[in-house]
Structures are given as structure tokens and as C-alpha cells.
């Protein structure tokens, strides 16, 4: 089994954390879709990472599908609960973390291809509002428990950590630790997990 992706992609990091949490043996293949020699479109028609190539030649994409596959295949505690109610909650937490990342990507990457790079523009402020509303919701979740839901580490926490780590790297001017002290405390514990340490090496 092979995982194709770029370490700079937050969604690749999301999959890596899940891989390490579930003790999955999967070879990492560095492949950036922007590279003219990329193999990614062979396995994902959308040309996006992450994508997993299974031993039988089948491929899996996107990050949500890959994480669910790893969760069912690997060992250790479930990242996505079996209970219907709990599963929906955790999936909602996944959507929250993914949405914060998407808005951050829009500000730091997609804005290069628009005329709305002015931080005071309506478009820019809308993306920033999405991020801050998302962070405020995360803050309210982790104030109640050690983790996002049910006081148990789950996919929701992987996505929350992914979002916070991506903000650190791509949009440090936000200084979310100052604005959201509960998330600061939560992240300090989350980033000590071996899976996060491996997926987010300090040198990157």
C-alpha cells in the first residue's frame, strides 16, 4: 500500500496522523500534483492528494475516505465511533476542522489567483470570519472535555489538530493561541501524541 502526497498538504497530514494512530503499514511517496511528472491523476481523476494505491491496484481518495479505510483496517481505538449518534458528531467535527483549513487555504493560496487580496475586502473578511467562527466552536467543544467529543480521541481531534497546525504554518498572523486560550491548552496536549509528532516534524 502506498500513500501519494506532499508533506505540505494539511489533508495529507490528516491521513498520516490516522495512519500512525491505527498502526497502518503504508509507504509514503512524495508526489506534488503541481509537478509535471506527477502520477497523482493516474490514481485520482481529480488530481488531488492524498491518494492511496492499494496492493491490488485500486486507489482511494480523498482524505475522509482514506481515514475511514484506515480506521476499519488498522488496530487500536476507533477514530470514527460505531454508534450512529456519536459517529455523526465526530463527522461534524471533521467537517469543522476541514472547513477551517479550506478557508485558510483560500486566504493564503487561492487569493493569489483573485483580485481580492486586500485584507479589508469583503471576500477576505468572509474567509477570516469562517476561520474565527470555526475556532470559537472548537474552543467551546474542548472546554467541556479533554477532546472534541465524549472525552475520547477521534477523527474530530485529528481534524482540529490539522487545522491548528496549518494555521501556525500558513497564517501565523492570526495568533489563534492568544485569542483562544482553551485551544492553546488543548493543542499543547494534542501535539504531544506520537502520531502528531511523526506527522508534523519540527523541521517542517
C-alpha positions as CSV (number, residue, x, y, z in Angstrom):
1,X,0.0,0.0,0.0
2,X,1.3,3.5,-1.0
3,X,0.3,6.9,0.1
4,X,0.9,9.7,-2.5
5,X,1.1,13.2,-1.3
6,X,3.1,16.3,-0.3
7,X,4.0,16.9,3.3
8,X,2.8,20.5,3.0
9,X,-0.8,19.4,2.4
10,X,-2.9,19.6,5.5
11,X,-5.0,16.8,4.2
12,X,-2.0,14.5,3.7
13,X,-1.1,15.2,7.3
14,X,-4.6,14.3,8.4
15,X,-4.2,10.9,6.7
16,X,-0.7,10.5,8.2
17,X,-2.0,11.0,11.8
18,X,-4.7,8.5,11.2
19,X,-2.2,6.0,9.7
20,X,0.1,6.3,12.8
21,X,-2.9,6.1,15.2
22,X,-4.1,2.9,13.6
23,X,-0.6,1.3,13.1
24,X,-1.0,1.0,9.3
25,X,1.9,0.0,7.2
26,X,1.8,2.3,4.2
27,X,4.8,3.6,2.1
28,X,4.8,7.3,1.6
29,X,5.5,8.5,-1.9
30,X,6.4,12.2,-2.3
31,X,4.3,13.5,-5.2
32,X,3.1,17.0,-5.7
33,X,0.2,17.4,-8.2
34,X,1.8,20.6,-9.5
35,X,4.9,18.6,-10.7
36,X,4.7,18.0,-14.4
37,X,5.8,14.4,-13.8
38,X,3.1,13.7,-11.1
39,X,1.4,10.3,-11.0
40,X,-1.5,11.5,-8.9
41,X,-4.0,11.9,-11.8
42,X,-3.4,8.2,-12.6
43,X,-5.0,7.3,-9.3
44,X,-7.3,10.2,-8.6
45,X,-9.1,11.7,-11.5
46,X,-9.4,15.0,-9.6
47,X,-5.6,15.2,-9.5
48,X,-5.5,15.9,-5.7
49,X,-3.7,14.4,-2.8
50,X,-3.8,12.4,-0.6
51,X,-4.4,9.3,-2.6
52,X,-3.7,5.7,-1.6
53,X,-2.8,3.0,-4.0
54,X,-3.8,-0.4,-2.7
55,X,-1.8,-3.6,-3.3
56,X,-4.4,-4.8,-5.8
57,X,-4.1,-1.7,-7.9
58,X,-7.2,0.1,-6.7
59,X,-7.0,3.6,-5.4
60,X,-8.7,5.5,-2.6
61,X,-9.3,9.3,-2.4
62,X,-10.0,11.7,-0.7
63,X,-8.8,12.2,2.9
64,X,-12.2,11.3,4.5
65,X,-12.4,8.0,2.6
66,X,-8.8,7.1,3.3
67,X,-9.2,7.8,7.1
68,X,-12.3,5.6,7.2
69,X,-10.5,2.8,5.4
70,X,-7.5,3.0,7.8
71,X,-9.9,3.1,10.8
72,X,-11.5,-0.1,9.6
73,X,-8.3,-1.8,8.6
74,X,-5.9,-1.0,11.5
75,X,-5.6,-1.7,15.2
76,X,-6.2,0.5,18.2
77,X,-9.1,2.6,19.3
78,X,-11.7,3.6,16.7
79,X,-11.3,7.1,15.2
80,X,-14.9,7.0,14.0
81,X,-17.4,5.6,16.5
82,X,-19.7,2.8,15.7
83,X,-22.7,4.4,17.4
84,X,-24.8,6.3,14.9
85,X,-25.2,9.4,17.1
86,X,-21.5,9.5,18.1
87,X,-20.4,8.9,14.5
88,X,-22.4,11.9,13.2
89,X,-21.0,14.1,15.9
90,X,-17.4,13.1,15.1
91,X,-18.1,13.5,11.3
92,X,-19.4,17.0,12.1
93,X,-16.1,17.7,13.9
94,X,-14.3,16.6,10.9
95,X,-16.3,19.0,8.7
96,X,-15.4,21.8,11.1
97,X,-11.7,21.2,11.0
98,X,-11.7,20.7,7.3
99,X,-13.7,23.9,6.8
100,X,-11.2,25.9,8.8
101,X,-8.4,24.6,6.6
102,X,-10.4,25.3,3.4
103,X,-10.9,28.9,4.5
104,X,-7.2,29.2,5.4
105,X,-6.2,27.8,2.0
106,X,-8.5,30.3,0.3
107,X,-6.7,33.2,2.2
108,X,-3.2,32.0,1.8
109,X,-3.2,30.2,-1.6
110,X,-6.3,30.8,-3.6
111,X,-6.2,34.6,-3.1
112,X,-3.1,34.6,-5.3
113,X,-5.4,33.9,-8.2
114,X,-8.0,36.5,-7.4
115,X,-8.2,40.3,-7.1
116,X,-9.4,40.1,-3.5
117,X,-6.0,40.0,-1.8
118,X,-6.8,43.2,0.2
119,X,-7.3,42.1,3.8
120,X,-10.1,44.7,4.0
121,X,-12.1,43.3,1.1
122,X,-15.4,41.7,1.6
123,X,-14.2,38.3,0.3
124,X,-11.2,38.3,2.5
125,X,-13.1,39.2,5.6
126,X,-15.7,36.4,4.9
127,X,-12.9,33.8,4.9
128,X,-11.4,35.2,8.1
129,X,-14.9,35.1,9.7
130,X,-15.3,31.5,8.8
131,X,-11.9,30.7,10.4
132,X,-12.7,32.6,13.6
133,X,-16.2,31.2,13.9
134,X,-14.8,27.7,13.4
135,X,-12.1,28.3,16.1
136,X,-14.7,29.6,18.5
137,X,-16.8,26.5,18.0
138,X,-13.7,24.3,18.6
139,X,-12.9,26.3,21.7
140,X,-16.4,25.6,23.1
141,X,-16.1,21.9,22.4
142,X,-12.7,21.4,24.1
143,X,-13.7,23.4,27.2
144,X,-16.1,20.7,28.0
145,X,-13.8,17.7,27.5
146,X,-10.2,16.8,27.0
147,X,-11.1,16.1,23.4
148,X,-13.7,17.3,21.0
149,X,-16.3,14.7,21.8
150,X,-17.1,12.2,24.5
151,X,-13.7,12.7,26.2
152,X,-12.1,10.3,23.7
153,X,-9.6,11.0,20.9
154,X,-11.3,10.7,17.5
155,X,-11.2,11.9,13.9
156,X,-12.6,15.2,15.0
157,X,-9.4,15.8,17.1
158,X,-7.2,14.8,14.1
159,X,-9.0,17.5,12.0
160,X,-8.9,20.1,14.8
161,X,-5.1,19.5,15.2
162,X,-4.7,19.6,11.4
163,X,-6.4,23.0,11.3
164,X,-4.5,24.5,14.2
165,X,-1.1,23.3,12.8
166,X,-1.9,24.6,9.4
167,X,-2.8,28.0,10.8
168,X,0.5,28.0,12.6
169,X,2.4,27.4,9.3
170,X,0.3,29.2,6.7
171,X,-1.4,32.1,8.6
172,X,0.6,32.8,11.8
173,X,-0.5,36.4,11.8
174,X,-3.9,35.2,13.2
175,X,-2.2,34.3,16.6
176,X,-5.0,32.0,17.5
177,X,-3.4,30.9,20.7
178,X,-3.8,34.4,22.2
179,X,-7.5,34.6,21.0
180,X,-8.5,31.1,22.0
181,X,-6.6,30.1,25.2
182,X,-8.7,26.9,25.5
183,X,-7.4,25.8,22.1
184,X,-3.9,26.7,23.2
185,X,-4.1,24.3,26.2
186,X,-5.8,21.6,24.1
187,X,-3.2,21.8,21.3
188,X,-0.3,21.5,23.7
189,X,-1.6,18.1,24.8
190,X,-2.7,17.1,21.3
191,X,0.6,17.8,19.7
192,X,2.4,15.6,22.2
193,X,0.7,12.5,20.8
194,X,3.3,10.3,18.9
195,X,1.1,10.4,15.8
196,X,1.2,14.2,15.6
197,X,4.9,14.3,16.4
198,X,5.6,12.0,13.4
199,X,3.2,13.7,11.1
200,X,4.3,17.2,12.0
201,X,8.1,17.1,12.4
202,X,9.6,20.3,13.8
203,X,11.8,21.0,10.9
204,X,8.8,21.5,8.6
